[in-house]
Amino acid sequence: MNELLAVLEEIRSKEFPDVPKEMVEKIALSQYDNQDDRNKARTGTMQVIAEYVNKIG
């Protein structure tokens, strides 16, 4: 998981610097933790995004 997070951070920092590192990490962890339940993974991801949007909005 650490390797995946490192790769995602490299991509995020170069291509999407405006996207918070913490948000990408939370989404990746939600997907990983719920890989056997796609609906739960999707719900977790949507919650992370909604929290971010509410925070900046």
N, C-alpha and C positions, 0 to 999 in steps of 0.2 A: 504494500500500500504506500509505503514511503517513496518508492520509486515513481509510482503513478502520480503522487502529489507533487513530486519534484518536476516531472515532465509537464504537468498541468500548469505549475507556477512559471516555468520557463516560457510556455506558450502565452499564458495570460499576461506576463510582464512585457513581452515583446509585441503581441498583437492586440491585447485588450487591457491596457494599463488602467483604464477607468473602472474596470470591474474589480471589486474588492477581493483580495486574496482569500479572506475568511469565507466569503460567499461560495467561491469555487470549492474550497475545502469542505464546507458543509454539504454541498450538493454531491461531491464525490463520495463522501462518507455515507450519506443517506443512500446513494445508489449501491454502494458496496454492502452496507449493513442489511439491505433489503433486496438483495439480488434474487432471492427465491420467491419474492412477492412483488411483482412489477407494479401492481396498483399501489401498494404501500410505498414503494420507491418513488413513484410519480407524485404521490401525495406529499411526501417529505420534501421533494424538490420544489413543488409548487409553494409549500409553506415557506421555504427559505427565500424564494423569489418574492413572495408577498411581503415578508418581513422587510426585505431590502427596499422594495418599492414604497411601503408605508413609511419607512425611516427617511427616505430621501424626498418623499412627496409632501 
